[in-house]
Amino acid sequence: MADHRAPGGEARATGAGRRVRVGLVGQGIGPSRTPRMHVEEGRAQGIALDYRLIDMAGREEPLAELLPRLEHEGYDGINVTYPYKRAVMAHLQALSDNAAAVGAVNTVVFRDGRRHGHNTDHFGFAESFRTGLPDVPRETALLLGAGGAGGAVAHALADAGVGRLLILDVDAGLARDLAAAVVARHGAGRAEAATDPACAALADGIVNATPVGMAKLPGLPIPQAAIEPRHWVADVVYFPLETELLRVARARGCRVLPGSGMAIHQAVRAFGLFTGLTADPARMRAAFESFDAVPEAPA
């Protein structure tokens, strides 16, 4: 577990009696499980943690106005999700090395009059992949999506030993840019842009880092015929937890990795950045899974 310290390295005070206000900025985020994970973990550590959803769907407030407003209202930081993980970077004063390398931010800490950008998606996917698919073949993988989540996942896959990463995006320029960034960081031949979903035939595994499959954008991010029983298949989408991609892959006998692991582990790291305290992954998982608990019938 990383040393969770405030930007700049100084240790922060322990929980008891503290108040922390954070939020999630995105579009269509009503089903998010992130608030409960943070609130329950804060309660366990003696923090009155207020976590609010800031759904920008249908709103015209630009990030250049939203961020200073949230600072003025006393927020300690925010998580950032689709479609703002890249756009938010232009409005920050500092970036962690990880965020700079990935090219996306999903956590912003407001401190000392500055906005510090971090990327906890990289850690989140890396931990989920390490524990959920520890022994899968890694010669070649197909990554669907080169946006904010895709950047984090691409570098996490390269760090995890995937030898060759094929990157497919509806925006071919984004795919080329991300492939170039992976090559610059990890070496020649480690990534290339793909142009056809049929290249799944060359891959050991498939990872979806697009929003396709979310409750608000149902469907498959790749033709069903491209998914073979020999593939391992991972998704970063976690609402719904069983996406259409995972349902099809599971039915075909593929090993699958749901988005829950990434969601939990990225929240563990973000909690540390917001509070300076180390979160308990087991407690956060319990909070995440509490959404799926079936209530007992009244006596």
C-alpha positions as CSV (number, residue, x, y, z in Angstrom):
1,M,0.0,0.0,0.0
2,A,1.3,3.4,-0.9
3,D,2.1,6.0,1.7
4,H,-1.0,8.2,1.6
5,R,0.3,11.7,2.2
6,A,-0.8,15.1,1.1
7,P,0.7,16.7,-2.0
8,G,4.2,17.8,-1.0
9,G,4.8,14.9,1.3
10,E,3.7,16.2,4.7
11,A,1.8,13.7,6.9
12,R,-1.8,14.8,7.8
13,A,-3.8,14.5,11.0
14,T,-5.6,11.4,11.9
15,G,-9.4,11.1,11.7
16,A,-11.2,11.6,14.9
17,G,-13.6,14.6,14.7
18,R,-12.5,15.8,11.3
19,R,-14.9,17.0,8.6
20,V,-14.1,16.4,4.9
21,R,-16.3,17.4,1.9
22,V,-15.6,15.9,-1.5
23,G,-17.7,15.0,-4.6
24,L,-17.8,13.3,-7.9
25,V,-18.0,15.3,-11.1
26,G,-19.3,13.6,-14.2
27,Q,-22.4,12.9,-16.4
28,G,-25.1,10.3,-15.6
29,I,-23.5,9.4,-12.3
30,G,-26.6,8.7,-10.3
31,P,-25.9,5.0,-9.9
32,S,-22.3,5.5,-8.6
33,R,-21.2,3.4,-5.7
34,T,-18.2,5.7,-4.9
35,P,-20.0,8.0,-2.4
36,R,-21.0,5.1,-0.1
37,M,-17.5,3.7,-0.1
38,H,-16.0,7.0,1.0
39,V,-18.6,7.8,3.5
40,E,-18.5,4.4,5.2
41,E,-14.7,4.4,5.3
42,G,-14.7,7.9,6.8
43,R,-17.2,6.9,9.5
44,A,-15.0,3.9,10.4
45,Q,-12.1,6.3,10.8
46,G,-14.0,8.9,12.8
47,I,-14.3,11.4,9.9
48,A,-17.6,13.1,9.1
49,L,-17.1,12.7,5.3
50,D,-19.7,14.4,3.1
51,Y,-19.5,13.0,-0.5
52,R,-21.8,14.6,-3.1
53,L,-22.7,13.8,-6.6
54,I,-22.2,16.7,-9.0
55,D,-23.9,15.5,-12.1
56,M,-23.2,17.8,-15.1
57,A,-25.7,16.2,-17.4
58,G,-27.8,19.0,-18.9
59,R,-25.8,21.7,-17.1
60,E,-23.9,24.4,-18.9
61,E,-21.4,25.3,-16.1
62,P,-17.9,25.0,-17.5
63,L,-15.1,23.5,-15.4
64,A,-13.4,26.9,-15.3
65,E,-16.3,28.1,-13.2
66,L,-17.2,24.9,-11.4
67,L,-13.8,24.2,-9.8
68,P,-13.4,27.6,-8.1
69,R,-17.0,27.5,-7.0
70,L,-16.4,24.1,-5.3
71,E,-13.2,25.4,-3.6
72,H,-15.2,28.5,-2.4
73,E,-17.9,26.2,-1.0
74,G,-15.3,24.3,1.1
75,Y,-14.7,21.2,-0.8
76,D,-11.4,19.4,0.0
77,G,-11.4,17.7,-3.4
78,I,-13.3,15.9,-6.1
79,N,-13.2,12.7,-8.1
80,V,-13.7,13.2,-11.8
81,T,-15.2,10.8,-14.3
82,Y,-16.5,10.6,-17.8
83,P,-16.2,12.8,-19.8
84,Y,-13.9,15.2,-17.9
85,K,-10.8,13.2,-17.0
86,R,-8.7,14.9,-19.7
87,A,-10.5,18.2,-19.9
88,V,-10.0,18.9,-16.2
89,M,-6.2,18.9,-16.6
90,A,-6.2,22.4,-18.1
91,H,-7.6,23.8,-14.9
92,L,-5.1,22.4,-12.4
93,Q,-1.9,23.9,-11.0
94,A,-0.1,20.7,-10.2
95,L,0.0,17.1,-11.5
96,S,1.3,14.0,-9.9
97,D,3.9,12.1,-11.9
98,N,1.3,9.3,-12.5
99,A,-1.3,11.7,-13.8
100,A,1.2,13.4,-16.1
101,A,2.3,10.0,-17.5
102,V,-1.2,8.7,-18.0
103,G,-2.5,11.9,-19.4
104,A,-5.7,12.0,-17.4
105,V,-6.9,13.0,-13.9
106,N,-9.6,11.3,-11.9
107,T,-8.9,12.9,-8.5
108,V,-8.3,16.6,-7.7
109,V,-7.2,17.7,-4.2
110,F,-7.8,21.4,-3.2
111,R,-5.0,22.4,-0.9
112,D,-3.0,25.6,-0.1
113,G,-4.8,27.5,-2.8
114,R,-3.8,25.0,-5.5
115,R,-5.5,22.2,-7.4
116,H,-3.5,19.0,-7.4
117,G,-4.4,16.4,-10.0
118,H,-3.9,12.7,-9.5
119,N,-4.8,9.5,-11.3
120,T,-5.9,6.6,-9.1
121,D,-7.5,4.7,-12.0
122,H,-4.0,3.3,-12.9
123,F,-3.5,1.9,-9.5
124,G,-7.1,0.7,-9.3
125,F,-7.0,-1.3,-12.6
126,A,-3.4,-2.6,-11.8
127,E,-4.5,-4.1,-8.5
128,S,-7.7,-5.5,-9.9
129,F,-5.9,-7.2,-12.8
130,R,-3.1,-8.5,-10.5
131,T,-5.6,-10.1,-8.1
132,G,-8.4,-11.0,-10.5
133,L,-6.5,-12.4,-13.5
134,P,-3.1,-13.2,-12.1
135,D,-2.0,-16.0,-14.5
136,V,-3.5,-15.1,-17.9
137,P,-1.4,-15.0,-21.0
138,R,-0.1,-11.5,-21.7
139,E,1.7,-11.5,-25.0
140,T,-1.0,-9.3,-26.7
141,A,-4.1,-7.5,-25.5
142,L,-6.7,-5.4,-27.3
143,L,-7.7,-2.2,-25.4
144,L,-11.0,-0.6,-26.4
145,G,-11.0,3.1,-25.7
146,A,-8.2,5.6,-25.6
147,G,-9.9,8.3,-23.5
148,G,-9.3,9.1,-19.8
149,A,-9.9,5.6,-18.5
150,G,-8.1,4.1,-21.5
151,G,-4.9,6.0,-20.7
152,A,-4.7,4.6,-17.2
153,V,-5.5,1.1,-18.3
154,A,-3.0,1.1,-21.1
155,H,-0.1,2.0,-18.8
156,A,-1.3,-0.4,-16.2
157,L,-1.4,-3.2,-18.7
158,A,2.1,-2.4,-19.9
159,D,3.3,-2.3,-16.3
160,A,1.7,-5.7,-15.8
161,G,3.7,-7.2,-18.5
162,V,1.5,-7.1,-21.5
163,G,4.0,-7.3,-24.3
164,R,2.0,-5.7,-27.1
165,L,-1.0,-3.5,-26.7
166,L,-3.4,-2.9,-29.6
167,I,-5.5,0.2,-29.0
168,L,-8.8,0.7,-30.8
169,D,-10.9,3.9,-30.5
170,V,-13.5,5.5,-32.6
171,D,-11.1,8.5,-32.7
172,A,-8.1,7.1,-34.5
173,G,-6.0,10.1,-33.5
174,L,-6.6,9.4,-29.8
175,A,-5.6,5.7,-30.3
176,R,-2.3,6.8,-32.1
177,D,-1.5,9.3,-29.4
178,L,-2.0,6.8,-26.6
179,A,0.0,4.2,-28.4
180,A,2.9,6.7,-28.8
181,A,2.7,7.6,-25.1
182,V,2.9,3.9,-24.1
183,V,5.9,3.4,-26.4
184,A,7.6,6.5,-25.1
185,R,7.3,5.2,-21.5
186,H,7.6,1.4,-22.0
187,G,9.7,0.9,-25.1
188,A,9.4,0.3,-28.9
189,G,6.9,-2.3,-30.0
190,R,4.8,-2.2,-26.8
191,A,1.8,-0.5,-28.3
192,E,0.2,0.4,-31.6
193,A,-3.1,1.8,-32.8
194,A,-5.6,-0.6,-34.3
195,T,-8.2,0.1,-36.9
196,D,-10.4,-3.0,-37.0
197,P,-12.1,-5.0,-34.2
198,A,-11.1,-8.1,-36.1
199,C,-7.6,-7.6,-34.6
200,A,-9.1,-9.3,-31.5
201,A,-8.0,-12.5,-33.2
202,L,-4.4,-11.5,-32.5
203,A,-5.0,-10.9,-28.8
204,D,-5.0,-13.0,-25.7
205,G,-7.3,-10.7,-23.9
206,I,-9.7,-7.8,-24.4
207,V,-10.2,-4.8,-22.1
208,N,-13.1,-2.4,-22.4
209,A,-12.2,1.2,-21.3
210,T,-15.1,2.9,-23.2
211,P,-18.4,3.9,-21.6
212,V,-20.2,1.4,-23.8
213,G,-22.0,-1.0,-21.5
214,M,-23.0,1.6,-18.9
215,A,-26.6,1.7,-17.9
216,K,-27.0,5.0,-19.9
217,L,-25.1,3.5,-23.0
218,P,-26.0,-0.2,-23.2
219,G,-24.5,-2.5,-25.8
220,L,-21.3,-4.1,-26.8
221,P,-18.1,-2.1,-27.5
222,I,-16.9,-4.8,-30.0
223,P,-18.8,-7.2,-32.3
224,Q,-19.9,-10.3,-30.5
225,A,-18.2,-12.5,-33.1
226,A,-14.8,-11.1,-32.1
227,I,-15.0,-12.6,-28.6
228,E,-13.6,-16.1,-28.5
229,P,-13.6,-18.6,-25.6
230,R,-9.8,-18.4,-25.4
231,H,-9.9,-14.7,-24.5
232,W,-9.8,-13.2,-21.1
233,V,-12.1,-10.2,-20.9
234,A,-12.0,-7.2,-18.5
235,D,-14.4,-4.2,-18.2
236,V,-13.9,-1.0,-16.4
237,V,-17.6,-0.3,-16.3
238,Y,-19.2,-1.2,-13.0
239,F,-22.8,-0.1,-13.3
240,P,-24.2,-2.4,-14.3
241,L,-21.7,-4.8,-12.7
242,E,-22.5,-7.5,-15.3
243,T,-22.2,-5.6,-18.6
244,E,-23.3,-7.0,-21.9
245,L,-19.6,-7.6,-22.7
246,L,-19.1,-9.6,-19.6
247,R,-22.3,-11.5,-20.0
248,V,-21.4,-12.5,-23.6
249,A,-17.8,-13.4,-22.6
250,R,-18.9,-15.4,-19.6
251,A,-21.4,-17.3,-21.8
252,R,-18.6,-18.2,-24.2
253,G,-16.4,-19.6,-21.4
254,C,-14.0,-16.6,-21.2
255,R,-12.3,-15.7,-17.9
256,V,-13.7,-12.3,-17.0
257,L,-12.8,-9.3,-14.8
258,P,-15.6,-6.9,-13.8
259,G,-15.1,-3.2,-13.1
260,S,-15.7,-3.6,-9.4
261,G,-12.1,-4.2,-8.6
262,M,-10.9,-1.1,-10.3
263,A,-13.6,1.0,-8.7
264,I,-12.8,-0.2,-5.2
265,H,-9.0,0.1,-5.5
266,Q,-9.1,3.5,-7.1
267,A,-11.4,4.7,-4.3
268,V,-8.9,3.3,-1.7
269,R,-6.1,5.5,-3.2
270,A,-8.4,8.5,-3.6
271,F,-9.5,8.3,0.0
272,G,-5.9,8.5,1.0
273,L,-5.3,11.6,-1.1
274,F,-8.4,13.3,0.3
275,T,-7.8,12.5,3.9
276,G,-4.1,11.6,4.4
277,L,-5.3,8.3,5.9
278,T,-5.0,4.7,4.7
279,A,-8.3,3.2,3.7
280,D,-9.2,-0.5,4.4
281,P,-9.8,-2.2,1.0
282,A,-12.0,-4.9,2.7
283,R,-14.3,-2.2,4.2
284,M,-14.5,-0.4,0.9
285,R,-15.4,-3.7,-0.9
286,A,-18.1,-4.4,1.7
287,A,-19.6,-1.0,1.1
288,F,-19.4,-1.5,-2.6
289,E,-21.1,-4.9,-2.4
290,S,-23.8,-3.7,0.0
291,F,-25.6,-2.4,-3.1
292,D,-26.2,-6.0,-4.1
293,A,-27.5,-7.2,-0.8
294,V,-31.0,-8.4,-0.9
295,P,-33.0,-6.9,2.0
296,E,-34.6,-9.3,4.4
297,A,-38.4,-9.4,4.2
298,P,-40.1,-7.7,7.2
299,A,-41.2,-10.0,9.9
